[in-house]
Amino acid sequence: MESVVKKENGTLFISVSGRLDTVTSAELKEKLDAEGYENIDVDFDFKEIEYISSAGLRLVLLLHKQTEETGNKLVIRNVGRVVAEIFRVAGFNKALNIV
């Protein structure tokens, strides 16, 4: 997994390639903790994510709750077919802002 996390104009931009699973979710969480993701909008690009596990879903849910609590927004972009189906089965498609 490769990930890019950067802050720009009050938004935290996240892009990940590969699988967002137990190991890679922990790695990404460490990057997010180092960068700081409190009280900021989050723009998460799923263009290169092939698969998301329950650990990845948990990380997305954490980001969603954090942004909601602070009145910020989480946007998830470019979700592929496989991940979209996982979101649908988990019910995330109804709770998240997926564009």
C-alpha positions, 0 to 999 in steps of 0.5 A: 500500500502506498498512501499520500496524506497532505493538508491544504486549505483547511482540508486533509487529502488522503489517497491510497493505492492497493488494499485497505486492510488490517495492516495498511489501515494501521499504517494509514492511521499512524500517518493520520495521527502524525498529520492531525485530522481533528477539526478539518475537512477530509477528502479521501480518494479511493481511486486506487483502492482495490479492496477494503476490509473491516479494519479499513471500514473501521478507519473510515467510520472513525474519520466520519465520526471525527468530522461529524463531531467537529462540524466538518465534512468527509468526502469519499471520491472515486470508489470502484465497483468492488469497494462500492459493493462492500460499502453497500453491504455494510450500509456505509453508502447511506451514511457517508458522502460518496461522490 
